[in-house]
Each structure stands twice: as structure tokens, then as C-alpha cells.
């Protein structure tokens, strides 16, 4: 994926993010699952550099569980996320969401605003 393509994916992802992250349960699921994904991918790289196959397998299981639980959270939303167009699209979008879009959503105050909004609804 080229830099221009990843920028376009990030822009589309960011534009639709607030609409697909509104329910209280999904917001909290992401608050736990995204750091788990980030930590597990870091752990995977470390495990692979040390040839620690058991730790690498555990890291993969944790990353997959994180993505799976986020998928369950998304089923609670009224607005569905844009469907994946294939395995490369899915992998790219998932990594970009975990490493860039969700942290930006939290650090920019939008996660807290969405949580407050979910209380009022």
C-alpha cells in the first residue's frame, strides 16, 4: 500500500469513526482491546527477535482476540463500519485503526466526548 493510499484510508477511517463508535459498550471494549492489540503486536516483534515461539503464539492469540472482541463491539453500533474489500484491505485498516485512528480518537478527546454523549442518549 502506497503512502497516498494509506493516507486516503486514514482520512476515510477518521471521517467515519465518530459514527461507528457511539455506544458505551463499544467505546469501553475499544479502550481495553486496542491497547491489548498494540501490546500484543509489540510483544510479537520482541518474541520473534528472540525466537520465543510460545510467546509469539500467545501474542498472535491476544491480537486476534482483541480484533474479535472489537468486532463484537461494532455489532452494537447503529452505523456499521465500512466493509472490508479483501484480506489486504482488512489487515491495513485494522493496523491503522489500532495504531493511529483510535489513539488519535482518545488523545484528541473524542472518545470521552462520545462516552459523555452515550450517557445522554
C-alpha distances in whole Angstrom, upper triangle without the diagonal:
4,7,8,6,6,10,11,10,12,15,15,16,18,20,21,21,25,26,24,26,29,32,33,32,29,29,31,29,25,27,28,25,22,24,25,21,21,24,23,20,21,24,22,21,25,26,24,25,28,28,30,29,31,29,25,26,28,25,23,25,25,22,22,25,24,21,24,26,24,24,27,28,25,28,30,29,30,27,24,21,18,18,15,14,13,13,9,9,12,11,8,11,14,12,12,15,17,16,16,17,20,21,21,23,26,26,26,29,28,28,32,32,31,33,36,36,35,39,40,39
4,5,5,6,9,10,11,12,14,15,16,18,20,21,22,26,27,26,27,31,33,35,34,31,30,32,31,27,29,30,27,24,26,27,24,22,26,25,22,23,26,24,23,26,28,26,27,30,30,32,31,33,31,28,29,31,27,26,28,28,24,25,28,26,24,27,29,26,26,30,30,28,30,33,31,32,28,26,23,20,21,18,17,17,16,13,12,15,14,11,13,16,15,13,17,19,17,16,18,21,22,21,24,26,26,26,29,28,29,32,33,32,34,37,36,37,40,41,40
4,5,5,6,9,10,10,12,14,15,16,18,20,21,24,25,25,26,29,32,33,33,30,29,31,30,26,28,29,27,23,25,26,23,21,25,25,22,22,26,25,23,26,28,27,27,30,31,32,32,34,32,29,30,31,27,26,29,28,25,26,28,26,24,27,29,26,27,30,29,27,30,32,30,31,28,26,22,21,21,19,19,19,19,15,14,17,15,12,13,16,14,12,16,18,16,14,16,19,20,19,21,24,23,23,27,26,27,30,30,30,32,35,34,35,38,39,39
4,6,5,6,9,10,11,12,14,15,17,19,20,23,24,24,25,29,32,33,34,30,29,32,30,27,29,30,28,25,27,28,25,24,27,28,24,26,29,28,26,29,32,30,30,34,35,36,35,37,35,32,33,34,30,29,31,30,27,27,30,28,25,28,30,27,27,31,30,27,30,32,29,30,27,25,22,19,20,19,18,19,19,16,14,17,17,13,14,17,16,14,17,19,18,16,16,20,21,19,21,25,24,23,27,25,27,30,30,29,32,35,34,34,38,39,38
4,5,5,6,9,10,11,12,14,15,17,18,21,22,22,23,27,29,31,31,28,27,30,28,25,27,29,26,23,25,27,23,22,26,26,23,24,28,26,25,29,30,29,30,33,33,34,33,35,33,30,31,31,28,26,29,28,24,25,27,25,23,25,27,24,24,28,27,24,27,29,27,28,24,22,19,16,17,15,14,15,16,12,11,14,14,10,11,15,14,12,15,17,17,15,15,19,20,19,21,24,24,24,26,25,26,29,29,28,31,33,32,33,36,37,36
4,5,5,6,9,10,10,12,14,15,16,19,21,20,21,25,27,29,29,25,24,27,25,22,24,25,23,20,22,23,20,19,22,22,19,21,24,23,22,25,27,26,27,30,31,31,31,32,30,27,28,29,25,24,26,25,21,22,25,22,20,23,24,21,22,25,25,22,25,27,25,26,23,21,17,15,17,14,15,15,15,12,10,12,12,8,9,12,11,8,11,14,13,11,12,15,17,16,18,21,21,21,23,22,23,26,27,26,28,31,30,30,34,35,34
4,5,5,6,9,10,10,12,14,15,18,20,19,21,24,27,29,29,25,24,27,26,22,24,26,24,21,22,24,22,20,24,25,22,23,26,26,25,28,30,29,30,33,34,34,34,35,33,30,31,31,28,26,29,27,24,25,27,24,22,25,26,23,23,27,25,23,26,28,25,26,23,21,18,16,18,17,17,18,18,15,13,15,15,11,11,14,13,10,12,15,14,11,12,15,16,14,16,20,19,19,22,20,22,25,25,24,27,29,29,29,33,34,33
4,5,5,6,8,10,11,12,14,17,18,18,20,23,26,28,28,25,24,27,26,23,25,27,25,22,24,26,23,22,26,26,24,25,29,28,27,30,32,31,32,35,36,36,36,37,34,32,32,33,29,28,30,28,25,25,27,25,22,25,26,23,22,26,25,22,25,26,24,24,21,19,16,14,16,15,15,17,18,15,12,15,15,12,11,14,14,11,13,16,16,13,13,16,18,16,17,21,21,20,23,21,22,26,25,24,27,29,28,29,32,33,32
4,5,5,6,8,10,11,12,15,16,15,17,21,23,25,25,22,21,24,23,20,22,24,21,18,21,23,20,19,23,23,21,23,26,25,25,28,30,29,30,33,33,34,33,34,31,29,29,29,26,24,26,25,21,21,24,21,18,21,22,19,19,22,21,19,21,23,21,22,18,16,13,11,13,12,12,14,15,12,9,11,12,9,7,11,11,8,10,13,13,11,10,14,16,15,15,19,20,19,21,19,20,24,24,22,25,27,26,27,30,31,30
4,6,5,6,8,10,10,13,15,15,16,19,22,24,24,20,19,22,21,18,19,22,20,17,19,21,18,17,21,22,20,21,25,24,24,27,29,28,29,32,33,33,33,33,31,28,29,29,25,24,26,24,21,21,23,20,18,21,22,18,19,22,21,18,22,23,20,22,18,17,14,13,15,14,15,17,17,15,12,13,13,10,8,11,11,7,8,11,11,8,7,11,13,11,12,16,16,15,18,16,17,21,21,20,22,25,24,25,28,29,28
4,5,5,6,9,10,13,14,15,16,19,22,24,25,21,20,23,23,20,21,24,22,19,22,24,22,21,25,26,23,25,28,28,27,30,32,32,33,36,37,37,36,37,34,32,33,32,29,28,29,28,24,25,26,23,21,24,24,20,21,24,22,20,23,24,21,21,18,17,14,13,16,16,17,19,20,18,14,16,17,13,11,14,14,11,11,15,14,11,9,13,15,12,13,16,17,15,18,16,18,21,20,19,22,24,23,24,28,28,27
4,5,5,6,8,11,12,12,14,17,20,23,23,20,19,23,22,19,21,24,22,19,22,24,22,21,25,26,24,26,29,28,28,32,33,33,34,37,37,37,36,37,35,32,32,32,29,27,28,27,24,24,25,22,20,22,22,19,19,22,20,17,20,21,18,18,15,14,11,9,12,13,14,17,18,16,13,14,16,13,10,13,14,11,11,15,16,13,10,13,16,14,14,18,19,17,19,16,18,21,20,19,22,24,22,23,27,27,26
4,6,5,6,9,10,10,11,15,18,20,20,16,16,19,18,15,17,20,18,15,19,20,18,18,22,22,21,23,26,25,26,29,30,30,32,34,35,34,34,34,31,29,29,29,26,24,25,24,20,20,22,19,16,19,19,15,15,18,17,14,17,18,16,17,13,12,9,9,12,12,14,16,17,16,12,12,14,11,8,10,12,9,8,11,12,10,7,10,13,11,11,15,16,15,17,14,15,18,18,16,19,22,20,21,24,25,24
4,5,5,8,10,10,11,14,17,19,20,17,15,19,18,15,17,20,19,16,18,21,19,19,22,23,22,24,27,27,27,30,32,32,33,36,36,36,35,35,33,31,31,30,27,26,27,25,22,23,23,20,18,21,21,17,18,20,18,16,19,19,16,17,14,14,11,12,15,16,18,20,20,19,16,16,17,14,11,13,14,10,9,12,13,10,6,9,11,9,8,12,13,12,14,11,13,16,15,14,17,19,18,19,23,23,23
4,6,7,9,10,12,14,17,20,21,18,17,20,21,18,19,22,21,19,22,24,22,22,26,27,26,27,30,30,31,33,35,35,37,39,40,39,39,39,36,34,34,34,30,29,30,28,25,25,26,23,21,23,23,19,19,21,19,16,19,19,16,16,13,14,11,11,15,16,18,21,22,21,17,18,19,17,14,16,17,14,12,16,16,13,10,12,15,12,11,15,16,14,15,12,14,17,16,14,18,20,18,19,23,23,22
4,6,6,7,9,11,14,17,18,15,15,18,18,16,18,21,20,18,21,23,21,22,25,26,25,27,30,30,30,33,35,35,36,39,39,39,38,37,35,33,33,32,29,28,28,26,23,23,24,21,18,20,20,16,16,18,16,13,16,16,12,13,9,10,8,9,12,14,16,19,20,20,16,16,18,16,13,14,16,14,12,15,17,14,11,12,15,13,12,15,17,15,16,13,14,17,15,13,17,19,17,17,21,21,19
4,5,5,6,9,12,14,15,12,11,15,15,12,14,17,16,14,17,20,18,19,22,23,22,24,27,27,28,31,32,33,34,37,37,36,35,35,32,31,31,29,26,25,26,24,21,21,21,18,16,18,17,14,14,16,14,11,14,14,11,13,10,10,8,10,13,15,18,20,21,20,17,16,17,16,12,13,15,12,9,12,14,12,8,9,12,11,8,12,14,13,13,10,10,14,13,11,14,16,15,15,18,19,18
4,6,5,7,10,12,14,12,10,14,15,13,14,18,18,16,19,21,20,21,24,25,25,27,29,30,31,33,35,35,37,39,40,39,38,37,35,33,33,32,29,28,28,26,23,24,23,20,18,20,19,15,16,17,14,12,15,14,11,12,10,11,11,13,16,18,21,24,24,24,20,19,21,20,16,16,18,16,13,15,17,15,11,10,13,12,9,11,14,12,12,8,9,11,10,7,11,13,11,12,15,16,15
4,6,6,10,13,14,12,12,15,16,14,17,20,19,18,21,23,22,23,26,27,27,29,31,32,33,35,37,37,39,41,42,40,39,39,36,35,34,33,30,29,29,27,24,24,24,21,19,20,19,15,15,16,13,11,13,12,8,8,6,8,9,11,14,17,20,23,24,24,20,19,21,20,17,17,20,18,14,17,19,17,14,13,16,15,12,15,18,16,15,11,12,14,12,10,13,14,12,12,16,16,14
4,6,8,12,12,9,10,13,13,12,14,17,16,15,19,20,19,20,24,24,24,27,29,29,30,33,34,34,36,38,38,37,36,35,33,31,31,29,27,26,25,23,21,20,20,17,15,16,15,12,11,13,10,7,10,9,6,7,5,6,6,9,12,15,18,20,21,21,18,16,18,18,14,14,17,16,12,15,17,16,12,12,15,15,12,14,18,17,16,12,12,15,14,10,13,15,13,12,16,17,15
4,6,8,9,7,6,10,10,9,11,14,14,13,16,18,18,19,22,23,23,25,27,28,29,31,32,33,35,37,38,36,35,34,32,30,30,28,26,25,24,22,20,20,19,16,15,16,14,11,12,12,9,8,11,9,7,9,9,9,9,13,15,17,21,22,23,23,20,18,20,19,15,15,17,16,12,14,16,15,12,10,13,13,10,11,15,14,13,10,8,11,11,7,9,12,11,10,13,15,14
4,6,9,7,7,10,12,11,13,16,16,16,19,20,21,22,24,26,26,28,30,31,32,34,35,37,39,40,41,39,38,37,34,33,33,31,29,28,27,25,23,23,21,19,18,18,16,13,14,14,10,10,12,9,7,8,9,11,12,15,18,20,24,26,26,27,24,22,23,23,19,18,21,19,16,17,20,18,15,13,16,16,12,13,16,16,14,10,9,10,10,6,7,10,8,6,10,11,10
4,6,5,6,9,10,11,12,15,15,16,19,20,20,22,24,25,26,29,30,31,33,35,35,37,39,40,41,39,38,36,34,33,32,30,28,27,26,24,22,22,20,18,17,17,14,12,13,12,8,9,10,7,6,9,10,12,13,17,19,21,25,27,27,28,25,23,24,24,21,20,22,21,18,18,21,21,17,15,18,18,15,15,19,18,16,13,11,12,12,8,8,10,9,6,9,11,9
4,6,5,6,9,10,11,13,14,15,18,19,20,22,23,24,26,28,29,30,32,34,34,36,38,39,40,38,37,35,33,32,31,29,27,27,26,23,22,22,20,17,18,18,14,13,15,13,9,11,12,9,10,12,14,15,16,20,22,24,28,29,29,30,27,24,26,26,23,21,23,22,19,18,21,21,18,15,17,18,15,14,18,18,15,13,10,10,11,8,6,9,9,6,8,11,10
4,5,5,6,9,10,11,12,14,16,17,18,20,21,22,24,26,27,28,30,32,32,34,36,37,37,35,34,32,30,29,28,26,24,24,22,20,19,19,17,15,15,15,11,10,12,10,7,9,10,8,9,13,14,15,16,20,21,23,26,27,27,28,26,23,24,25,22,19,22,22,18,17,21,21,18,15,18,19,16,15,19,20,18,16,12,13,14,11,9,12,13,9,11,14,13
4,5,5,6,9,10,10,11,14,15,15,18,20,20,21,24,25,26,28,30,30,32,34,35,35,33,32,31,28,28,27,24,23,22,21,18,17,17,15,12,12,12,9,7,9,8,4,6,9,7,8,11,12,12,12,16,18,19,23,24,24,25,22,19,20,21,18,16,18,18,14,14,18,18,15,12,15,17,14,13,17,18,16,14,11,13,14,11,10,13,13,10,13,16,14
4,6,5,6,9,10,10,13,14,15,17,19,20,21,23,24,25,27,29,30,31,33,35,35,33,33,31,29,28,27,25,23,23,22,19,18,18,17,13,14,15,12,9,12,12,8,9,12,10,10,13,14,14,14,18,19,21,25,26,25,26,23,21,21,21,18,16,18,17,14,13,16,16,13,10,12,14,11,10,14,15,13,11,7,9,11,8,7,11,11,9,12,15,14
4,5,5,6,8,10,12,13,14,16,17,18,20,22,23,24,27,28,28,30,32,33,34,32,31,29,27,27,26,23,21,22,21,17,17,18,15,13,14,14,11,10,13,12,9,11,14,12,13,16,17,17,17,21,22,23,27,28,27,27,25,22,22,23,20,18,19,19,16,14,17,18,16,12,13,16,13,11,15,16,14,13,9,10,13,11,9,12,14,11,13,16,16
4,5,5,6,8,10,11,12,14,15,16,18,20,21,22,24,26,26,28,30,31,31,29,28,26,24,24,23,20,19,19,17,14,14,14,12,9,10,11,7,6,10,9,6,9,12,11,12,16,17,16,16,19,20,21,24,25,23,24,23,19,20,21,18,15,17,18,14,13,16,17,15,12,14,16,14,13,17,18,17,15,12,14,16,13,12,16,16,14,16,19,18
4,5,5,5,8,9,10,12,14,15,16,18,19,20,22,24,25,26,28,30,30,28,27,26,23,23,22,20,18,18,17,14,13,14,12,9,9,11,9,6,10,10,8,10,13,12,13,16,16,15,14,17,18,19,22,23,22,22,20,17,17,18,15,12,14,14,11,9,12,13,12,8,10,13,11,10,14,15,15,13,10,12,15,12,12,16,16,15,17,20,19
4,6,6,7,9,11,12,13,15,16,18,19,21,22,23,25,26,28,29,30,28,28,26,24,23,23,21,18,19,18,15,14,16,14,11,12,14,11,10,13,14,11,13,16,15,16,19,19,19,18,21,22,22,26,26,25,25,23,20,20,20,18,15,16,16,13,11,13,14,13,9,9,12,11,9,12,14,13,12,9,11,14,12,11,15,16,15,16,20,20
4,6,6,6,9,11,11,12,15,16,17,18,21,21,22,24,26,27,28,25,25,23,20,20,20,17,16,17,16,12,12,14,12,9,11,13,10,9,13,13,11,14,17,16,17,21,21,20,19,22,23,23,27,26,25,25,24,21,20,21,19,16,16,17,14,11,14,16,15,11,12,15,14,12,15,17,17,16,13,14,17,16,14,18,19,18,19,22,23
4,6,5,6,9,10,10,12,14,15,16,18,20,20,22,24,25,26,23,23,21,19,18,18,15,13,14,13,9,9,10,8,5,7,9,7,7,10,11,10,12,15,15,17,20,20,19,17,20,20,20,23,23,21,21,20,17,16,17,16,12,13,14,12,9,12,14,14,11,12,15,14,13,16,19,18,17,14,16,19,17,16,20,21,19,21,24,24
4,5,5,6,9,10,11,12,14,15,17,18,20,21,23,24,25,23,23,22,19,18,18,16,13,14,14,11,9,11,11,7,8,11,10,8,12,13,12,13,17,17,17,21,20,18,16,19,19,19,22,22,20,20,19,16,15,15,13,10,10,11,9,6,8,10,10,8,8,12,12,11,13,16,16,15,13,15,18,17,16,20,21,20,22,25,25
4,5,5,6,8,10,11,12,14,16,16,18,20,21,22,24,22,22,21,18,17,18,15,13,14,14,11,10,13,12,9,11,14,13,12,15,17,15,17,20,20,21,24,24,22,20,22,23,22,25,25,23,22,21,19,17,17,16,13,12,13,11,8,9,12,12,10,9,13,13,11,13,16,17,17,14,16,19,18,18,21,23,22,23,27,27
4,5,5,6,9,10,10,12,14,15,16,18,20,21,21,19,19,18,15,14,15,12,9,11,11,7,7,10,9,6,10,12,11,11,14,16,15,17,20,20,21,25,24,23,21,23,23,22,25,24,22,22,21,18,17,18,17,13,13,15,13,10,11,14,15,13,12,16,16,15,17,20,20,20,17,19,22,21,20,24,25,23,25,28,28
4,5,5,6,9,10,10,12,14,15,16,18,20,20,19,18,17,14,13,14,12,9,9,10,7,5,8,8,6,7,11,11,10,13,15,15,16,19,20,21,24,23,21,19,20,20,19,22,21,18,18,18,15,13,14,14,10,9,12,11,7,9,12,13,11,12,15,16,15,17,20,21,20,18,20,23,22,21,25,26,24,27,30,29
4,5,5,6,9,10,11,13,14,16,17,19,20,18,19,18,15,14,15,14,10,11,13,10,8,11,12,9,11,14,14,13,16,18,18,19,22,23,23,26,25,23,21,22,22,21,23,22,20,19,19,16,14,14,14,11,9,11,11,7,7,10,12,11,10,14,15,14,15,18,20,20,18,20,23,22,22,25,27,26,28,31,31
4,6,5,6,9,10,11,12,14,15,16,18,16,17,16,12,12,14,12,8,11,12,9,8,12,13,11,13,16,16,15,18,20,20,21,24,25,26,29,28,26,24,25,26,24,27,25,22,22,22,20,17,18,18,15,13,15,14,11,10,14,16,14,13,17,18,17,18,21,22,22,20,22,25,24,24,27,29,28,29,33,33
4,5,5,6,9,10,10,12,14,15,16,14,14,13,10,9,10,8,5,7,9,6,6,9,10,9,11,14,14,15,17,19,19,21,24,25,26,29,28,26,24,25,25,23,25,23,20,20,21,18,15,17,17,14,12,15,15,11,12,16,18,16,16,19,20,19,21,24,25,25,22,25,27,26,26,29,31,29,31,34,34
4,5,5,6,9,10,11,12,14,15,14,14,14,11,9,11,10,7,8,10,9,7,10,12,11,12,15,16,16,18,20,21,21,24,26,26,30,28,26,23,24,23,21,23,21,18,17,18,16,13,14,15,12,10,13,13,10,10,14,16,15,15,18,20,19,20,23,25,25,23,25,28,27,27,30,31,30,32,35,35
4,5,5,6,9,10,11,13,14,13,14,15,11,10,13,12,8,11,13,11,10,14,15,14,15,18,19,19,21,24,23,24,27,29,29,32,31,29,26,27,27,24,27,25,22,20,21,19,16,17,18,15,12,15,16,12,11,15,18,17,16,19,21,20,20,23,25,25,24,26,29,28,28,31,33,32,34,37,37
4,5,5,6,8,10,11,12,10,11,11,8,7,10,9,6,9,11,10,10,13,15,14,16,19,19,20,22,24,24,26,28,30,30,34,33,31,28,29,29,26,28,26,23,22,24,21,18,19,20,17,15,18,18,15,14,18,21,19,18,22,24,22,23,26,28,28,26,28,31,30,30,33,35,33,35,38,38
4,5,5,6,9,10,10,9,9,10,7,5,8,8,5,7,10,10,9,12,14,14,15,18,19,20,22,24,24,25,28,30,31,34,33,30,27,28,27,24,26,24,20,20,21,19,16,17,19,16,14,17,18,15,15,19,21,20,20,23,25,24,25,28,29,29,27,30,33,32,31,35,36,35,37,40,40
4,5,5,6,9,10,10,11,13,10,8,11,12,9,10,14,13,12,15,17,17,18,21,22,22,24,27,27,28,30,32,33,36,34,32,29,29,28,26,27,25,21,20,22,20,17,17,20,17,14,17,19,16,15,18,21,21,20,23,25,25,25,28,30,30,28,31,34,33,33,36,38,37,39,42,41
4,5,5,6,9,8,11,12,9,8,12,12,10,12,15,15,14,17,19,19,20,23,24,24,26,29,29,30,33,34,35,38,37,35,32,32,32,29,31,28,25,24,25,24,20,21,23,20,18,20,22,18,17,21,24,23,22,25,27,26,26,29,31,32,30,32,35,34,34,37,39,38,40,43,43
4,5,5,6,5,7,8,6,5,9,10,8,11,13,13,14,16,18,18,20,22,23,24,26,28,29,30,33,34,35,39,38,35,32,33,32,29,31,28,25,24,26,24,21,22,24,21,19,22,23,20,19,23,26,25,24,27,29,28,29,32,33,34,32,34,37,36,35,39,40,39,41,44,44
4,5,5,6,7,10,8,6,10,12,10,11,14,15,15,17,19,20,21,23,25,25,27,29,30,31,33,35,36,39,38,35,32,32,31,28,29,27,23,22,25,23,19,21,23,21,18,22,23,20,20,23,26,26,25,28,30,30,30,33,35,35,33,36,39,37,37,41,42,41,43,46,46
4,6,8,10,13,11,10,13,15,13,15,18,18,18,20,23,23,24,26,28,28,30,32,33,34,36,38,39,42,40,38,35,35,34,31,32,29,26,24,27,26,22,23,25,23,20,23,25,22,21,24,27,27,26,29,31,31,31,34,36,36,34,37,40,39,39,42,44,43,45,48,48
4,5,9,11,10,10,13,14,13,15,18,19,19,21,23,24,25,27,29,29,31,33,34,35,38,40,40,44,42,40,37,37,36,33,35,32,28,27,30,28,25,26,28,26,23,26,27,24,23,27,30,29,28,31,33,32,32,36,37,38,36,38,41,41,40,44,45,44,46,49,49
4,6,9,9,8,11,13,13,14,17,18,18,20,22,23,24,26,28,29,31,33,34,35,37,39,40,43,42,39,37,37,35,32,34,30,27,26,29,27,24,25,28,25,23,26,28,25,24,28,31,30,30,33,35,34,34,37,39,39,37,40,43,42,41,45,46,45,47,50,49
4,6,5,6,9,10,11,12,14,16,17,18,20,21,23,24,26,27,29,31,32,33,35,37,38,42,41,38,36,36,35,32,34,31,27,27,29,27,24,26,28,25,23,26,27,24,24,28,30,29,29,32,34,33,33,36,38,38,36,38,41,40,39,43,44,43,44,48,47
4,5,5,6,9,10,10,12,14,15,16,18,20,21,22,24,26,27,29,30,32,33,36,37,40,39,36,34,35,33,30,31,28,25,25,27,25,22,24,26,24,22,26,27,24,24,28,30,29,29,32,34,33,34,37,38,38,36,38,41,40,39,43,44,42,44,47,47
4,5,5,6,9,10,11,12,14,15,16,18,20,21,22,24,26,27,29,30,32,34,36,39,38,36,33,34,33,30,32,29,26,26,28,26,23,25,27,24,23,26,27,24,24,28,30,29,29,32,33,32,33,37,37,37,35,37,40,38,37,41,42,40,42,45,45
4,5,5,6,9,10,10,12,14,15,16,18,20,21,23,24,26,27,29,31,32,34,37,37,34,32,33,32,29,31,29,25,25,27,24,21,24,25,22,20,24,24,21,21,25,27,26,25,29,30,29,30,33,34,34,32,34,37,35,34,38,40,38,39,43,42
4,5,5,6,9,10,11,12,14,15,17,18,20,21,23,25,26,27,29,31,32,36,35,32,30,30,29,26,28,25,21,22,24,21,18,20,22,19,18,21,22,19,19,23,25,24,24,27,29,28,29,32,33,33,31,33,36,35,34,38,39,37,39,42,42
4,5,5,6,9,10,11,12,14,16,16,18,20,21,23,24,26,27,30,31,35,34,31,29,29,28,25,27,24,21,21,23,21,18,21,22,19,18,22,22,20,21,24,26,25,25,29,29,29,30,33,34,34,31,34,36,35,34,38,39,37,39,42,41
4,5,5,6,9,10,10,12,14,15,16,18,20,21,22,24,26,28,29,33,32,30,28,29,28,26,28,26,22,23,24,21,19,22,22,19,18,22,22,18,20,23,25,23,24,27,28,27,28,31,32,32,29,31,34,32,31,35,36,34,36,39,39
4,5,5,6,9,10,10,12,14,15,17,18,20,21,23,25,27,28,31,30,28,26,27,26,24,26,24,20,20,22,19,16,18,19,16,15,18,18,15,16,20,21,20,20,24,25,24,25,28,29,29,26,29,31,30,29,33,34,32,34,37,37
4,5,5,6,8,10,11,12,14,15,17,19,20,21,23,25,26,30,29,26,24,25,23,21,23,20,17,17,19,16,14,16,17,14,13,17,17,15,16,20,21,20,21,24,25,24,26,29,30,29,27,29,32,30,30,33,34,32,34,37,37
4,6,5,6,9,10,10,12,14,15,16,18,20,21,23,25,29,28,25,23,25,23,21,24,21,18,19,21,17,15,18,19,15,16,19,18,16,18,21,22,21,22,25,25,25,27,30,30,29,26,29,32,29,29,32,33,31,33,36,35
4,5,5,6,9,10,10,12,14,15,16,18,20,22,23,27,27,24,22,24,23,21,24,22,19,20,21,18,16,18,18,14,14,18,17,14,16,19,20,18,19,22,22,22,24,26,27,26,23,25,28,26,25,29,30,28,30,33,32
4,5,5,6,9,10,11,13,15,15,17,19,21,22,25,24,22,20,21,20,18,21,19,16,17,17,14,12,14,14,11,11,14,13,10,12,16,17,15,16,20,20,20,22,24,25,24,22,24,27,25,24,28,29,27,29,32,32
4,5,5,6,9,10,11,13,14,15,17,19,21,24,23,20,18,20,18,16,19,17,14,16,16,13,11,14,14,11,12,15,14,12,15,18,18,17,19,22,22,22,24,26,27,26,23,26,28,26,25,29,29,27,30,33,31
4,5,5,6,8,10,11,12,14,16,17,19,23,23,20,19,21,19,18,21,20,17,19,19,15,15,17,17,13,14,17,16,13,16,19,19,17,19,22,21,21,24,26,26,25,22,24,27,24,23,27,28,25,27,30,29
4,5,5,6,9,10,11,12,15,16,17,21,21,18,17,19,18,17,21,20,17,18,18,14,14,16,14,11,12,14,12,10,13,16,16,13,15,18,18,17,20,22,22,21,18,21,23,21,20,24,25,23,25,28,27
4,6,5,6,9,10,11,13,15,16,19,18,16,14,15,15,14,17,16,14,15,15,11,11,13,11,8,10,13,11,9,13,15,15,13,15,18,17,18,21,22,23,21,18,21,23,21,21,24,25,22,25,28,27
4,5,5,7,9,10,11,13,15,18,18,15,14,16,15,14,18,17,15,17,17,13,13,16,14,11,14,16,14,13,16,19,18,16,19,21,20,20,24,25,25,23,20,23,25,22,22,25,25,23,25,28,26
4,5,5,6,9,10,11,14,17,17,15,15,17,17,17,20,20,19,20,19,16,16,18,16,13,15,17,14,13,17,19,17,15,17,20,19,18,22,24,23,21,18,20,22,19,19,22,22,20,22,25,23
4,5,5,6,9,10,11,15,14,12,11,14,14,15,18,18,17,19,17,14,14,16,13,10,13,14,11,10,14,16,14,12,15,17,15,16,19,20,20,18,15,18,19,16,16,20,20,18,20,23,22
4,5,5,7,9,10,13,13,10,10,12,12,12,16,16,16,17,16,12,14,16,13,11,14,15,13,13,17,18,16,14,18,20,18,19,22,23,23,20,18,21,22,18,19,22,21,19,22,24,22
4,5,5,7,10,13,14,12,12,15,14,16,19,20,19,21,19,16,17,19,17,14,18,19,16,16,19,21,19,16,20,22,19,20,24,25,24,21,18,21,22,18,18,21,21,18,20,23,21
4,5,5,7,11,12,11,11,15,15,17,20,21,21,22,20,17,18,20,17,14,17,18,14,14,18,19,16,14,17,19,16,17,20,21,20,18,15,17,18,15,14,18,17,14,17,19,18
4,5,5,9,9,7,7,11,12,14,17,19,19,20,18,15,17,18,15,13,16,17,13,14,18,18,15,14,17,18,16,17,21,21,20,17,15,18,18,14,15,18,17,15,18,20,18
4,5,8,9,7,9,12,13,15,18,20,20,22,20,17,19,21,17,16,20,20,17,18,21,22,19,17,21,22,19,21,24,24,23,20,18,20,21,17,17,20,19,16,19,21,18
4,7,9,9,11,15,16,18,22,23,23,25,23,20,22,23,20,18,21,22,18,19,22,23,20,18,21,22,19,20,23,23,22,19,16,18,18,15,14,17,16,12,15,17,14
4,5,6,9,12,14,17,20,22,23,24,21,19,21,22,18,18,21,20,17,18,22,21,18,16,20,20,17,18,22,21,20,16,15,17,16,13,13,16,14,11,15,16,13
4,6,10,13,14,18,21,23,25,26,23,21,24,24,20,20,23,22,19,21,24,23,20,19,22,22,19,21,24,23,22,18,17,19,18,14,15,17,15,12,16,16,13
4,7,9,12,15,18,21,22,23,20,18,21,21,17,18,21,20,17,19,22,21,17,17,21,20,17,20,23,22,21,17,17,19,18,14,16,18,16,14,18,18,15
4,6,8,11,14,17,18,20,17,15,18,18,15,15,18,18,15,18,21,20,17,16,20,20,18,20,23,23,22,19,18,21,20,16,18,21,18,17,20,21,18
4,6,9,12,14,16,17,13,12,15,15,11,12,15,14,12,14,17,17,14,14,18,18,16,18,21,21,21,17,17,20,20,16,18,21,19,18,22,23,20
4,7,9,12,14,15,11,10,14,13,10,12,15,14,13,16,18,17,15,16,19,19,18,21,23,22,23,20,20,23,22,19,22,25,22,22,25,26,24
4,6,9,11,13,10,9,12,13,10,12,15,15,14,17,19,19,17,18,21,22,20,23,26,25,26,23,22,26,26,22,24,27,25,24,28,29,26
4,6,8,9,6,5,9,10,8,10,13,13,13,16,18,18,17,18,21,22,21,24,26,26,27,24,23,27,27,24,26,29,28,27,30,32,29
4,7,8,6,7,11,11,10,12,15,15,16,18,20,20,19,21,24,24,24,27,29,29,30,27,27,30,30,28,30,33,31,30,34,35,32
4,6,5,6,9,10,11,12,14,15,16,18,20,21,20,22,24,25,25,28,30,30,32,29,28,32,32,30,31,35,33,32,36,37,35
4,5,5,6,9,10,10,12,14,15,16,18,19,19,21,23,24,25,27,29,30,31,29,28,32,32,30,31,35,34,32,36,37,35
4,5,5,6,8,10,11,12,14,15,16,17,18,20,22,23,24,26,27,28,30,28,27,31,32,30,31,35,34,33,36,38,36
4,6,5,6,8,10,11,12,14,15,16,15,17,20,20,21,24,25,26,27,25,25,28,29,27,29,32,31,30,33,35,33
4,6,5,6,9,10,10,12,14,15,15,16,19,20,20,22,24,25,26,24,23,27,27,25,26,30,29,28,31,33,31
4,6,5,6,9,10,11,12,14,14,15,18,19,20,22,23,24,26,24,23,27,28,26,27,31,30,29,32,34,33
4,5,5,6,8,10,11,11,12,14,16,17,18,20,22,22,24,23,22,26,27,25,27,30,29,29,32,34,33
4,6,5,6,9,10,10,10,12,14,15,15,18,19,20,22,20,19,23,24,21,23,27,26,25,29,30,29
4,5,5,6,9,10,10,10,13,14,15,17,19,20,21,19,18,22,23,21,22,26,25,24,27,29,28
4,5,5,6,8,9,10,12,13,15,16,18,19,21,20,19,22,24,22,23,27,27,26,29,31,30
4,6,5,5,6,9,10,11,12,14,15,16,19,17,17,21,22,20,22,25,25,25,28,30,29
4,6,6,5,6,8,9,10,12,14,15,16,15,14,17,19,17,18,22,22,21,24,26,26
4,6,7,6,7,10,11,11,13,15,16,15,14,17,19,18,19,22,23,22,25,27,27
4,7,7,7,9,11,12,12,14,16,16,15,18,20,19,21,24,24,24,27,29,29
4,6,6,6,9,10,10,12,14,14,14,17,18,18,20,22,23,23,26,28,28
4,6,5,6,9,10,10,12,11,11,15,16,15,17,20,20,20,23,25,24
4,5,5,6,9,10,11,10,8,12,14,13,14,17,17,17,20,22,22
4,5,5,6,8,10,10,9,12,14,14,15,18,19,19,22,24,24
4,5,5,6,8,8,9,12,13,13,15,18,18,19,22,23,24
4,6,5,6,5,6,9,10,10,12,14,15,15,18,20,20
4,5,5,6,5,7,9,10,11,13,14,15,17,19,20
4,5,8,8,9,11,13,14,15,17,18,20,22,23
4,6,8,9,10,12,13,14,16,17,19,21,22
4,6,6,6,9,10,11,12,14,16,17,19
4,5,5,6,8,10,10,12,14,15,16
4,5,5,6,9,10,10,13,15,15
4,5,5,6,8,10,11,13,14
4,5,5,6,9,10,11,12
4,5,5,6,9,10,10
4,5,5,7,9,10
4,5,5,7,9
4,5,5,6
4,5,5
4,6
4
